[in-house]
Amino acid sequence: MDLTLRIWRQASAESKGQFVDYQVQNISADASFLEMLDILNESLVMKGEEPVAFDHDCREGICGACSLYINGRPHGPDRGITTCQMHMRNFKDGETIVIEPWRAKPFPVIKDLMVDRTAFDEIIQAGGFITVRTGGTLPDANALPIPRAAAEDAMDAASCIGCGACVAACKNASAMLFVAAKVSQFALLPQGRPEARERVQNMVAKMDELGFGNCTNTYACEAECPKEISVSHIARMNREFFGAKLSAPLKKE
């Protein structure tokens, strides 16, 4: 296939960006989207031009690094996959493909298609963990009975890879699906209950502090999530949050 790539180029967070058109030829339909970008960058380097900066790591749909907005959709036109899992057979010969970074205030552009997602790390640091002793003899895996349904739901929530597609898809740049998944994966398990009240309040507070918007139930996050995480986790997080607020001890004057 011969394609026109309209790519956002921005030298730094402080620089003014713009779209630049590039031509790529003889792209195999079996090539992945990132392999196509590799081919473009090889040609740019050969011409002595600056290659396009974009995030990637495992290229197996696990790390969530390949954060690209393609033709108006996070991770491209297919569903339930990351950018690295998308192949060029999803596009037509002669097509123009528009490629952008995530568009959200809490995700400032670093360069070209790369954005800073440190905000997600800060939310996790605020409460996305459990406190346990790591020394001594570890308990057996089946020592603490957990209902199968709860274990399955917790695993579904834990499949979130923190790519940020939910934020990019949301008109409010809301991180509710990400935060809800991280809250839910612990809220469903007995190991996560001792710190449940502090966890949900701290993570929601950090999310608001970092400038993410609120949820208005458009379900765009679920539609574009590469792991197809359900918005039902947002409902669970809201229940956890309201319960934590109601059960919080009164502050002494």
N, C-alpha and C positions, 0 to 999 in steps of 0.2 A: 504494500500500500504506500501511496504518497500522501503525506499529510501536512497541514499547516498547523503549527503550534503557536498559540498566542499566550505567552508566558509572562507572568508578573516579575519584573526585575526591580530590585531595590537593594542598593549597596549596603545600607545599614538601617537601624531603627530610626535614625534621625534624618535619613535621606528621603527625598521624594521619589516614589516609585512610578513605574509606567509599564504598560503592556508592550512587549516586543514580539514580533512575528518571526518564526523560524520555519524552514522547510526541511522535512526529512523524507527520504526516498527508500523504496524497497524494504519497508518494514513488514516483517512476517506477522501473519495473523496469530501465530502461536507464541509470539514474544509477549512478555509481561509488560505492563505499563512502565515500570521502572527500568526494564531493559531497553525500552524505547528511549527513555530519557538518557540512559547511559550512551546509547548510540549518538544522540544529539550532542552530548557533552564531549564525546571523543572527536566529533567533527569540529566542534568549537575550539578545542585545544589544538587540533591540527592546524587551524587557521590563526592561532595565536590570540583567540578571544577568550574572555572570561567564561568558564563553564557555569551552568545554572546550579545554584546551591539548593539541595533538597534533603530532607531527613530520610534515612533508611537504616535498617540494621539487620534483623533476622531474615527478612523477605519470605517469611513463612506464615504471616498472619497472626503472629503471637505478640510481638513487641509493641505494636501500635505506633511506631515511629513514622510511618509513611503517610503523613498528614497532608493530603492535597485536596483542594476543591476543584473538581473537574466538571466542566460544562454545567456549573451551577449546583453540583451535588458533592457532598463529602465522600471521598473515596470513589467517586465516579458513578456511572449509570447502573451498575449491577447492585443487588441487595445481598446483605449478609457476608460481605467480603471486605478486606482491606485493599488499599491501592496496589500493594505488591501481588495480590492474588488475582487482580483483574488482567485480562489478556486483551490484546489489540483486536481480536475478533468482535469485540463489542462496538467497534467503530467501522466506518465505511471509507473506502478509498476516496481520496479527495476532500475528506472532511476537515473542518477547522475545529481544533480542540482548545478550549480556553482553560488554562491551568493557573490557579491562584493559591495563596496560603490561606490558612484559617483566618476568618475575619471576626475578631473579638478583642475588645479592649484588654482583657486580662491575658491575652496571648499576643504580645507585641512581636512584630516581625524582627527577626535577627538579620536575615539576608535572603533576598529572593523569595523562595518558597518555604523557608525555615522560620518557625515561630518558637518563642520561649514559652514552654508549658510548665515552668517552675511552679505556677499557681497550683497545679494539681498536686505537686509534691508537698506544698505547704498545707493543703487540706488534709492529706494523709498524715502528715506529722502532727496535725491538731488532734487526731483521734482515731485514725484508721489502723488500729492495732489492738492487741490484747497484752496485758502484763502477766507474764508467767515466769516461773523459775526454770532456768535452763540447766541447772546443775543436778547431779544425782541421777538416779535411775529413771528413765522415761516410762510413763505408764503404757500399758498395752493399748493398741489402737481401738480395741472393742471394749475397753474398760468403762467407758461412759456411753450408755445406750442413747442413740439419737434416732428419732423417727425417720423413716426413709424419705417421706415427703419433705420434711424440713431440711434434710441433708441435700436433697436434689435442688430445692429452691436456693439454698445457700451456695451450692456449687454454680448454679446459673448466674447468681449475682457476682460471684467471684471470678467469672469468666471475663469480666470487664478488663480491657487492656489499657485503659486510660489514654486512648488516642485523641480524644477531644472532638470527635465527630458530632457528638450530641450538642456541644456548645456551638460548633460551626453551623449546625442545621437549624438551631433555634433562633427565632427572630429577636429574642431577648438576650441571646448569649447566655442562657441558663446552664448551670452545671448540675442541675438537680438529678439527672439520671446517673451521672458519675458518682455523686455523693451518696445518692440513695443506694446504689449497688454496693458501695463500700460499707455503708451502715448496715444494710440488709444482710450481708454475708456473715456478719457477727451477731446481729440481732436474732437470727434464727437458730443460733447454736448456744448451748449452755455455757461454753467457754467465753462467750462475748457478753453474757448478761451482767456480770459484776460491774462493768464500766459502761454499760449501755446508756445510762442517763447523761453522763459527762461526755461520752463520745458524740452522740448526735447533736448536743448543744454546741460543742466546740467546733465540730466540722461545719455545721450550718453557719455559725458565727464567722468562721474563717472564710467560707464561701462568699458571704455578704461583704466582708471586709475587702476582699480582693476585687470586687466590682462585677461579679457575675450577676446576671439578671434573674428574675423569678420565673417560675413555671406558670404558663397560661394554658396548659393542656391542649396543645396543638398536635402532640404525639409525633412531631417531626424527629425528635431525638430517637424514639424507638424505631421509626422507619429507616433511619440512616445508620443506626448502630451496627457495626460489622459483626457483633456477637448477638444481635437481635435480643438485647436485654429488655424485658418488659417494663412498661411504666408502672406496673403494679408495685414495683419496689419503691417508687416515689410515694405512693399511698402509704406503704408500710413506714417509710421514713417520717412522713407527716404524723402518723399515729405515735411513733416513738418520740418525736419532738414535742408534740402536745402533751403526751403523758409525762415526759421529763419536766416540762414546765409546770404542770399541775402538781407534781410530786416534789418539786424543789422546795427545800426548807425556806421558811420566811427569814428575810434578812432582819437582824436586830438594828433598831434605830440607835 
